[in-house]
């Protein structure tokens, strides 16, 4: 039902600007319409290949759809454009965690913490990875 409502809203505003399209992309993602979110991200990037927010939407949508390669590629584009984007490192770390690459995930969570020492989610995920590997003391350092 929400997806149908979103389609009606988008049809009513076909010439909406990038910010409105970005919001619609995230709304579709929240409604579990991964394909719709990816399509919107693709359209944003077609209009502006240097859109950090468009690449980040693509990374999040691809990650939600378990399209790991696309998620990682989009994250790399975000980081090439904005190297101190903590949310991109966090998302990339989550992708590595999902792909059972704990060392790479921990390295990305460390990058997040270097940018934002109080990032609770990165601290939690890093601690969980260390704990799962039997290194609780490492999680504290």
C-alpha positions as CSV (number, residue, x, y, z in Angstrom):
1,X,0.0,0.0,0.0
2,X,2.8,2.4,0.9
3,X,4.6,1.6,-2.4
4,X,1.5,2.4,-4.4
5,X,1.1,5.7,-2.5
6,X,4.7,6.6,-3.3
7,X,4.2,5.9,-7.0
8,X,1.2,8.2,-7.0
9,X,3.2,11.0,-5.3
10,X,6.1,10.6,-7.7
11,X,3.8,10.6,-10.7
12,X,2.2,13.8,-9.4
13,X,5.6,15.4,-9.2
14,X,7.7,14.0,-12.1
15,X,9.9,17.1,-12.4
16,X,10.7,17.2,-8.7
17,X,14.3,18.3,-7.9
18,X,17.1,16.1,-6.7
19,X,16.4,16.6,-3.0
20,X,12.8,15.5,-3.4
21,X,13.9,12.5,-5.5
22,X,16.5,11.6,-2.9
23,X,13.8,11.7,-0.1
24,X,11.6,9.5,-2.3
25,X,14.5,7.1,-2.8
26,X,15.0,6.7,1.0
27,X,11.2,6.4,1.5
28,X,11.2,3.6,-1.0
29,X,14.1,2.0,0.8
30,X,12.2,2.2,4.1
31,X,9.2,0.6,2.3
32,X,11.5,-2.4,1.3
33,X,11.3,-1.3,-2.4
34,X,15.0,-1.8,-3.0
35,X,14.5,-1.9,-6.8
36,X,12.7,1.4,-6.7
37,X,15.4,3.0,-4.5
38,X,18.1,1.7,-6.9
39,X,16.2,3.1,-9.9
40,X,15.9,6.5,-8.2
41,X,19.6,6.5,-7.2
42,X,20.5,5.6,-10.8
43,X,18.4,8.5,-12.1
44,X,20.0,10.9,-9.7
45,X,23.5,9.8,-10.7
46,X,22.6,10.0,-14.4
47,X,21.7,13.6,-13.8
48,X,24.7,14.3,-11.6
49,X,27.5,11.7,-11.5
50,X,29.3,13.5,-8.7
51,X,26.3,13.4,-6.4
52,X,27.7,12.1,-3.1
53,X,24.1,11.7,-1.7
54,X,23.1,9.8,-4.9
55,X,26.0,7.4,-4.5
56,X,25.2,7.0,-0.8
57,X,21.6,6.1,-1.6
58,X,22.8,3.6,-4.2
59,X,25.2,2.1,-1.7
60,X,22.5,1.8,1.0
61,X,19.9,0.4,-1.5
62,X,22.3,-2.1,-3.0
63,X,23.4,-3.2,0.5
64,X,19.7,-3.7,1.5
65,X,19.4,-5.8,-1.6
66,X,22.5,-7.8,-0.8
67,X,24.1,-6.5,-4.0
68,X,27.5,-6.3,-2.4
69,X,29.6,-5.4,-5.4
70,X,27.4,-2.5,-6.3
71,X,27.2,-1.4,-2.7
72,X,31.0,-1.4,-2.4
73,X,31.5,0.4,-5.7
74,X,29.0,3.2,-4.7
75,X,30.8,3.5,-1.3
76,X,34.1,3.9,-3.1
77,X,32.7,6.7,-5.2
78,X,31.4,8.5,-2.1
79,X,34.8,8.2,-0.4
80,X,36.6,9.4,-3.6
81,X,34.4,12.5,-3.5
82,X,34.3,13.0,0.2
83,X,37.0,11.0,2.0
84,X,35.9,11.9,5.6
85,X,32.3,10.6,5.2
86,X,31.9,8.4,8.3
87,X,28.6,7.0,7.2
88,X,30.2,5.6,4.0
89,X,32.9,3.9,6.0
90,X,30.3,2.6,8.4
91,X,28.2,1.2,5.6
92,X,31.2,-0.4,3.9
93,X,32.2,-1.9,7.2
94,X,28.7,-3.4,7.5
95,X,29.0,-4.9,4.0
96,X,32.4,-6.4,4.9
97,X,30.8,-7.8,8.1
98,X,27.9,-9.3,6.1
99,X,30.5,-10.9,3.7
100,X,32.3,-12.5,6.6
101,X,35.4,-10.2,6.3
102,X,35.9,-9.2,9.9
103,X,39.3,-7.6,9.5
104,X,38.1,-5.3,6.8
105,X,35.0,-4.5,8.7
106,X,37.0,-3.6,11.9
107,X,39.3,-1.5,9.8
108,X,36.4,0.5,8.4
109,X,34.8,0.8,11.9
110,X,38.2,2.2,13.1
111,X,38.0,4.7,10.2
112,X,34.6,5.8,11.4
113,X,35.9,6.2,14.9
114,X,38.8,8.2,13.8
115,X,36.3,10.7,12.2
116,X,33.7,10.4,15.0
117,X,35.0,8.9,18.2
118,X,31.5,8.8,19.7
119,X,29.9,6.8,16.8
120,X,28.0,4.3,19.0
121,X,27.1,1.9,16.2
122,X,30.7,1.6,15.0
123,X,31.8,1.0,18.6
124,X,29.1,-1.6,19.0
125,X,29.8,-3.4,15.8
126,X,33.6,-3.4,16.3
127,X,33.2,-4.7,19.8
128,X,30.8,-7.4,18.6
129,X,33.3,-8.5,15.9
130,X,36.2,-8.7,18.4
131,X,34.0,-10.5,20.9
132,X,32.9,-13.0,18.3
133,X,36.6,-13.7,17.6
134,X,37.3,-14.2,21.3
135,X,39.1,-10.9,21.6
136,X,37.0,-9.0,24.1
137,X,40.0,-7.0,25.4
138,X,40.8,-5.9,21.8
139,X,37.3,-4.5,21.5
140,X,38.1,-2.0,24.3
141,X,41.2,-0.7,22.7
